[in-house]
Amino acid sequence: RLLRVRDGCFWVERTPVHEAAQRGESLQLQQLIESGACVNQVTVDSITPLHAASLQGQARCVQLLLAAGAQVDARNIDGSTPLCDACASGSIECVKLLLSYGAKVNPPLYTASPLHEACMSGSSECVRLLIDVGANLEAHDCHFGTPLHVACAREHLDCVKMLLKAGANVNAAKLHETALHHAAKVKNVDLIEMLIEFGGNIYARDNRGKKPSDYTWSSSAPAKCLEYYEKTPLTLSQLCRVSLRKATGVRGLEKIAKLNIPPRLIDYLSYN
């Protein structure tokens, strides 16, 4: 049903193209395209068929829509692009397709970036691909903070490790809250230890004046872990790792790899 016209473009409710794209009905979608259906029609919340297909991980439909001229970086009412939705679905196939058609890995958003969405879904494949093509590791979302904050809050350890190895700022803060605060809140000892190994500040205080240890229960495993690190100075190996990573700057280990450093030392710095 036609609702209104804006900037010469019809805004409609969900169309048969949206429905076919979302359900993965590629044959029906192809027939609709061949019959002249518009692949860039938007609903009242600015969702295109490409958004719908990407969010459901319907790679074949994504391919058909892109080949038919779908706008690869179309924005919905929240500002999200199809690449954001593909990352939210965790579909590496859809992500690769969208990138091959020129989707921006760092669209100018004030909300969650594609990397945020990949970290939220826990898709380490998508995280790795986005990092490889230049995703901004410090992209800031007003609600979630950085991708590292998201990965820690959702306890996706593989994603956290990839971000840290790529050079993400372990002490980046949202309202003074660091990734280590998130790790303490979710009571994940493995996550706490990983962040500290990469230089996480156990004494950092959030906007409530609380340290990570203040979010743990007394005598619990996370509390004991943080208490141990608070009382025990970092080892020489830990200090060397942190210092070298800081010295190499953004996307640290990518720079280390270009230096004349033995491969075994690079593996050690990578925290393998």
C-alpha positions as a LaTeX table, in Angstrom:
\begin{tabular}{lrrr}
\hline
Residue & $x$ (\AA) & $y$ (\AA) & $z$ (\AA) \\
\hline
Arg1 & 0.00 & 0.00 & 0.00 \\
Leu2 & 1.37 & 3.39 & $-0.99$ \\
Leu3 & 1.91 & 5.70 & 1.96 \\
Arg4 & 3.70 & 8.83 & 0.78 \\
Val5 & 6.29 & 10.27 & $-1.56$ \\
Arg6 & 9.59 & 11.70 & $-0.39$ \\
Asp7 & 12.29 & 13.14 & $-2.61$ \\
Gly8 & 10.65 & 11.58 & $-5.63$ \\
Cys9 & 10.87 & 8.07 & $-4.13$ \\
Phe10 & 7.89 & 6.01 & $-3.09$ \\
Trp11 & 7.78 & 4.87 & 0.54 \\
Val12 & 5.75 & 1.69 & 0.89 \\
Glu13 & 4.92 & $-1.01$ & 3.37 \\
Arg14 & 6.69 & $-4.34$ & 2.98 \\
Thr15 & 6.54 & $-5.49$ & $-0.63$ \\
Pro16 & 6.73 & $-8.95$ & $-2.20$ \\
Val17 & 10.39 & $-8.16$ & $-2.89$ \\
His18 & 11.02 & $-7.60$ & 0.83 \\
Glu19 & 9.21 & $-10.81$ & 1.71 \\
Ala20 & 11.06 & $-12.94$ & $-0.84$ \\
Ala21 & 14.40 & $-11.46$ & 0.17 \\
Gln22 & 13.83 & $-12.06$ & 3.86 \\
Arg23 & 12.62 & $-15.64$ & 3.40 \\
Gly24 & 15.40 & $-16.58$ & 1.02 \\
Glu25 & 13.01 & $-17.33$ & $-1.84$ \\
Ser26 & 15.58 & $-16.64$ & $-4.52$ \\
Leu27 & 13.54 & $-17.99$ & $-7.46$ \\
Gln28 & 10.56 & $-15.81$ & $-6.60$ \\
Leu29 & 12.86 & $-12.85$ & $-6.04$ \\
Gln30 & 14.48 & $-13.32$ & $-9.43$ \\
Gln31 & 11.08 & $-13.49$ & $-11.10$ \\
Leu32 & 10.01 & $-10.27$ & $-9.36$ \\
Ile33 & 13.19 & $-8.53$ & $-10.50$ \\
Glu34 & 12.74 & $-9.74$ & $-14.07$ \\
Ser35 & 9.16 & $-8.48$ & $-14.05$ \\
Gly36 & 10.41 & $-4.99$ & $-13.20$ \\
Ala37 & 9.96 & $-4.81$ & $-9.43$ \\
Cys38 & 12.03 & $-2.07$ & $-7.77$ \\
Val39 & 14.83 & $-3.45$ & $-5.59$ \\
Asn40 & 15.28 & $-0.15$ & $-3.75$ \\
Gln41 & 11.78 & 0.34 & $-2.40$ \\
Val42 & 11.78 & 1.23 & 1.28 \\
Thr43 & 9.32 & 0.66 & 4.09 \\
Val44 & 8.26 & 3.46 & 6.44 \\
Asp45 & 11.31 & 2.67 & 8.57 \\
Ser46 & 13.57 & 2.85 & 5.49 \\
Ile47 & 14.29 & $-0.87$ & 5.33 \\
Thr48 & 15.21 & $-2.02$ & 1.83 \\
Pro49 & 14.97 & $-5.58$ & 0.52 \\
Leu50 & 18.78 & $-5.70$ & 0.81 \\
His51 & 18.51 & $-4.92$ & 4.53 \\
Ala52 & 15.96 & $-7.68$ & 4.93 \\
Ala53 & 18.04 & $-10.27$ & 3.09 \\
Ser54 & 21.26 & $-9.30$ & 4.88 \\
Leu55 & 19.70 & $-9.49$ & 8.33 \\
Gln56 & 18.54 & $-13.03$ & 7.65 \\
Gly57 & 21.81 & $-14.10$ & 6.06 \\
Gln58 & 20.18 & $-14.86$ & 2.70 \\
Ala59 & 23.33 & $-14.76$ & 0.57 \\
Arg60 & 21.73 & $-15.79$ & $-2.72$ \\
Cys61 & 19.08 & $-13.07$ & $-2.37$ \\
Val62 & 21.73 & $-10.52$ & $-1.43$ \\
Gln63 & 23.61 & $-11.41$ & $-4.60$ \\
Leu64 & 20.49 & $-11.08$ & $-6.78$ \\
Leu65 & 19.60 & $-7.71$ & $-5.28$ \\
Leu66 & 23.09 & $-6.30$ & $-5.65$ \\
Ala67 & 23.32 & $-7.48$ & $-9.26$ \\
Ala68 & 19.97 & $-5.78$ & $-9.91$ \\
Gly69 & 21.23 & $-2.44$ & $-8.63$ \\
Ala70 & 20.32 & $-2.44$ & $-4.93$ \\
Gln71 & 21.96 & 0.44 & $-3.05$ \\
Val72 & 24.75 & $-1.22$ & $-1.10$ \\
Asp73 & 25.01 & 1.46 & 1.61 \\
Ala74 & 21.32 & 2.28 & 2.02 \\
Arg75 & 20.43 & 3.46 & 5.54 \\
Asn76 & 17.42 & 2.37 & 7.54 \\
Ile77 & 15.71 & 4.59 & 10.09 \\
Asp78 & 18.40 & 3.72 & 12.68 \\
Gly79 & 21.18 & 4.57 & 10.25 \\
Ser80 & 22.26 & 0.95 & 9.82 \\
Thr81 & 23.48 & $-0.29$ & 6.44 \\
Pro82 & 23.02 & $-3.76$ & 4.95 \\
Leu83 & 26.61 & $-4.53$ & 5.99 \\
Cys84 & 25.66 & $-3.82$ & 9.61 \\
Asp85 & 22.74 & $-6.23$ & 9.25 \\
Ala86 & 24.87 & $-8.91$ & 7.58 \\
Cys87 & 27.34 & $-8.70$ & 10.45 \\
Ala88 & 24.48 & $-8.92$ & 12.94 \\
Ser89 & 23.39 & $-12.14$ & 11.26 \\
Gly90 & 26.94 & $-13.48$ & 11.35 \\
Ser91 & 26.78 & $-14.38$ & 7.65 \\
Ile92 & 30.32 & $-14.23$ & 6.29 \\
Glu93 & 28.98 & $-14.93$ & 2.78 \\
Cys94 & 26.72 & $-11.86$ & 2.88 \\
Val95 & 29.52 & $-9.73$ & 4.32 \\
Lys96 & 31.89 & $-10.76$ & 1.53 \\
Leu97 & 29.26 & $-10.04$ & $-1.13$ \\
Leu98 & 28.48 & $-6.59$ & 0.22 \\
Leu99 & 32.15 & $-5.67$ & 0.51 \\
Ser100 & 32.77 & $-6.87$ & $-3.06$ \\
Tyr101 & 30.09 & $-4.41$ & $-4.21$ \\
Gly102 & 31.77 & $-1.53$ & $-2.39$ \\
Ala103 & 30.01 & $-1.48$ & 0.97 \\
Lys104 & 31.75 & 0.92 & 3.37 \\
Val105 & 33.41 & $-0.93$ & 6.23 \\
Asn106 & 33.39 & 2.32 & 8.25 \\
Pro107 & 30.14 & 4.10 & 7.36 \\
Pro108 & 29.72 & 7.45 & 9.16 \\
Leu109 & 27.42 & 6.28 & 11.94 \\
Tyr110 & 26.64 & 7.44 & 15.47 \\
Thr111 & 25.24 & 4.02 & 16.21 \\
Ala112 & 26.74 & 0.53 & 16.03 \\
Ser113 & 29.25 & 0.01 & 13.22 \\
Pro114 & 29.56 & $-3.23$ & 11.22 \\
Leu115 & 32.39 & $-4.25$ & 13.58 \\
His116 & 30.17 & $-3.61$ & 16.62 \\
Glu117 & 27.49 & $-5.81$ & 15.09 \\
Ala118 & 29.95 & $-8.62$ & 14.31 \\
Cys119 & 31.24 & $-8.51$ & 17.89 \\
Met120 & 27.70 & $-8.52$ & 19.21 \\
Ser121 & 26.80 & $-11.61$ & 17.18 \\
Gly122 & 30.05 & $-13.30$ & 18.14 \\
Ser123 & 31.05 & $-14.04$ & 14.56 \\
Ser124 & 34.84 & $-14.27$ & 14.72 \\
Glu125 & 34.97 & $-14.85$ & 10.95 \\
Cys126 & 33.22 & $-11.55$ & 10.30 \\
Val127 & 35.38 & $-9.76$ & 12.87 \\
Arg128 & 38.56 & $-11.04$ & 11.23 \\
Leu129 & 37.41 & $-10.05$ & 7.75 \\
Leu130 & 36.37 & $-6.56$ & 8.86 \\
Ile131 & 39.70 & $-6.03$ & 10.60 \\
Asp132 & 41.54 & $-7.19$ & 7.49 \\
Val133 & 39.74 & $-4.64$ & 5.31 \\
Gly134 & 40.41 & $-1.75$ & 7.68 \\
Ala135 & 37.54 & $-1.58$ & 10.17 \\
Asn136 & 37.96 & 1.16 & 12.77 \\
Leu137 & 38.86 & $-0.64$ & 15.99 \\
Glu138 & 37.92 & 2.41 & 18.06 \\
Ala139 & 34.56 & 3.18 & 16.44 \\
His140 & 32.38 & 4.56 & 19.24 \\
Asp141 & 28.72 & 3.85 & 19.72 \\
Cys142 & 26.86 & 6.11 & 22.14 \\
His143 & 25.22 & 3.10 & 23.81 \\
Phe144 & 27.82 & 0.33 & 23.58 \\
Gly145 & 31.19 & 2.09 & 23.50 \\
Thr146 & 33.84 & 0.43 & 21.33 \\
Pro147 & 33.68 & $-2.98$ & 19.61 \\
Leu148 & 35.90 & $-4.29$ & 22.43 \\
His149 & 33.31 & $-3.22$ & 25.00 \\
Val150 & 30.63 & $-5.11$ & 23.07 \\
Ala151 & 32.69 & $-8.27$ & 22.67 \\
Cys152 & 33.52 & $-8.30$ & 26.38 \\
Ala153 & 29.96 & $-7.61$ & 27.49 \\
Arg154 & 28.78 & $-10.55$ & 25.35 \\
Glu155 & 31.72 & $-12.76$ & 26.46 \\
His156 & 32.89 & $-13.52$ & 22.93 \\
Leu157 & 36.49 & $-14.37$ & 23.80 \\
Asp158 & 37.60 & $-15.15$ & 20.24 \\
Cys159 & 36.42 & $-11.73$ & 19.09 \\
Val160 & 38.08 & $-10.04$ & 22.06 \\
Lys161 & 41.38 & $-11.74$ & 21.29 \\
Met162 & 41.22 & $-10.74$ & 17.62 \\
Leu163 & 40.55 & $-7.10$ & 18.51 \\
Leu164 & 43.37 & $-6.99$ & 21.03 \\
Lys165 & 45.85 & $-8.65$ & 18.70 \\
Ala166 & 44.91 & $-6.15$ & 15.99 \\
Gly167 & 45.73 & $-3.26$ & 18.32 \\
Ala168 & 42.42 & $-2.28$ & 19.92 \\
Asn169 & 42.85 & 0.04 & 22.90 \\
Val170 & 42.32 & $-2.22$ & 25.91 \\
Asn171 & 41.69 & 0.77 & 28.17 \\
Ala172 & 39.27 & 2.67 & 25.95 \\
Ala173 & 36.44 & 4.00 & 28.10 \\
Lys174 & 32.73 & 4.73 & 27.82 \\
Leu175 & 31.68 & 6.89 & 30.77 \\
His176 & 35.08 & 5.88 & 32.18 \\
Glu177 & 33.99 & 2.23 & 31.99 \\
Thr178 & 36.60 & $-0.04$ & 30.42 \\
Ala179 & 36.43 & $-3.49$ & 28.90 \\
Leu180 & 37.81 & $-4.84$ & 32.18 \\
His181 & 34.77 & $-3.43$ & 34.00 \\
His182 & 32.58 & $-5.41$ & 31.59 \\
Ala183 & 34.63 & $-8.56$ & 32.17 \\
Ala184 & 34.23 & $-8.17$ & 35.92 \\
Lys185 & 30.49 & $-7.61$ & 35.60 \\
Val186 & 30.02 & $-10.81$ & 33.59 \\
Lys187 & 32.33 & $-12.62$ & 36.03 \\
Asn188 & 34.50 & $-14.19$ & 33.33 \\
Val189 & 37.95 & $-15.05$ & 34.69 \\
Asp190 & 39.40 & $-16.00$ & 31.30 \\
Leu191 & 38.31 & $-12.65$ & 29.91 \\
Ile192 & 39.73 & $-10.76$ & 32.89 \\
Glu193 & 43.11 & $-12.48$ & 32.55 \\
Met194 & 43.25 & $-11.85$ & 28.79 \\
Leu195 & 42.55 & $-8.15$ & 29.19 \\
Ile196 & 45.14 & $-7.78$ & 31.92 \\
Glu197 & 47.72 & $-9.61$ & 29.80 \\
Phe198 & 47.12 & $-6.98$ & 27.11 \\
Gly199 & 47.57 & $-4.11$ & 29.57 \\
Gly200 & 44.09 & $-3.68$ & 31.05 \\
Asn201 & 44.18 & $-1.21$ & 33.94 \\
Ile202 & 42.85 & $-2.96$ & 37.05 \\
Tyr203 & 42.77 & 0.37 & 38.90 \\
Ala204 & 40.63 & 2.24 & 36.33 \\
Arg205 & 37.51 & 3.80 & 37.85 \\
Asp206 & 34.22 & 4.32 & 36.06 \\
Asn207 & 31.83 & 7.24 & 36.42 \\
Arg208 & 30.63 & 5.75 & 39.71 \\
Gly209 & 34.16 & 5.69 & 41.05 \\
Lys210 & 34.31 & 1.89 & 40.97 \\
Lys211 & 37.21 & $-0.34$ & 39.96 \\
Pro212 & 36.60 & $-3.63$ & 38.10 \\
Ser213 & 37.04 & $-5.55$ & 41.36 \\
Asp214 & 34.16 & $-3.58$ & 42.88 \\
Tyr215 & 31.80 & $-5.43$ & 40.54 \\
Thr216 & 32.73 & $-8.89$ & 41.85 \\
Trp217 & 31.49 & $-10.87$ & 44.82 \\
Ser218 & 33.93 & $-11.30$ & 47.68 \\
Ser219 & 35.81 & $-14.62$ & 47.52 \\
Ser220 & 34.48 & $-15.38$ & 44.03 \\
Ala221 & 36.89 & $-16.54$ & 41.31 \\
Pro222 & 36.82 & $-13.16$ & 39.47 \\
Ala223 & 37.40 & $-11.30$ & 42.76 \\
Lys224 & 40.35 & $-13.52$ & 43.65 \\
Cys225 & 41.78 & $-13.08$ & 40.14 \\
Leu226 & 41.61 & $-9.28$ & 40.29 \\
Glu227 & 42.88 & $-9.25$ & 43.87 \\
Tyr228 & 45.89 & $-11.31$ & 42.79 \\
Tyr229 & 46.75 & $-8.85$ & 40.00 \\
Glu230 & 46.20 & $-5.87$ & 42.28 \\
Lys231 & 48.71 & $-7.26$ & 44.77 \\
Thr232 & 51.16 & $-8.75$ & 42.30 \\
Pro233 & 53.28 & $-6.55$ & 40.02 \\
Leu234 & 53.25 & $-7.42$ & 36.34 \\
Thr235 & 55.97 & $-9.84$ & 35.31 \\
Leu236 & 58.82 & $-8.68$ & 33.12 \\
Ser237 & 57.32 & $-10.58$ & 30.18 \\
Gln238 & 53.96 & $-8.85$ & 30.65 \\
Leu239 & 55.60 & $-5.43$ & 30.90 \\
Cys240 & 57.61 & $-6.11$ & 27.73 \\
Arg241 & 54.48 & $-7.14$ & 25.86 \\
Val242 & 52.54 & $-4.07$ & 26.96 \\
Ser243 & 55.46 & $-1.70$ & 26.23 \\
Leu244 & 56.11 & $-3.09$ & 22.77 \\
Arg245 & 52.44 & $-2.96$ & 21.85 \\
Lys246 & 52.21 & 0.67 & 22.99 \\
Ala247 & 55.37 & 1.57 & 21.08 \\
Thr248 & 53.98 & 0.22 & 17.82 \\
Gly249 & 50.83 & 2.36 & 18.03 \\
Val250 & 47.58 & 1.69 & 16.18 \\
Arg251 & 47.06 & $-1.84$ & 14.84 \\
Gly252 & 50.26 & $-2.67$ & 16.71 \\
Leu253 & 51.20 & $-6.14$ & 15.57 \\
Glu254 & 50.74 & $-5.21$ & 11.92 \\
Lys255 & 53.68 & $-2.82$ & 12.42 \\
Ile256 & 55.67 & $-5.34$ & 14.47 \\
Ala257 & 55.41 & $-7.82$ & 11.61 \\
Lys258 & 57.25 & $-5.36$ & 9.34 \\
Leu259 & 60.18 & $-5.06$ & 11.73 \\
Asn260 & 63.22 & $-7.31$ & 11.87 \\
Ile261 & 61.92 & $-9.31$ & 14.82 \\
Pro262 & 62.17 & $-13.12$ & 15.12 \\
Pro263 & 58.85 & $-14.85$ & 14.28 \\
Arg264 & 58.81 & $-16.60$ & 17.66 \\
Leu265 & 58.86 & $-13.24$ & 19.43 \\
Ile266 & 56.00 & $-11.99$ & 17.23 \\
Asp267 & 53.98 & $-15.08$ & 18.18 \\
Tyr268 & 54.70 & $-14.34$ & 21.83 \\
Leu269 & 53.63 & $-10.72$ & 21.49 \\
Ser270 & 50.47 & $-11.89$ & 19.76 \\
Tyr271 & 49.52 & $-13.76$ & 22.92 \\
Asn272 & 49.06 & $-17.08$ & 21.11 \\
\hline
\end{tabular}
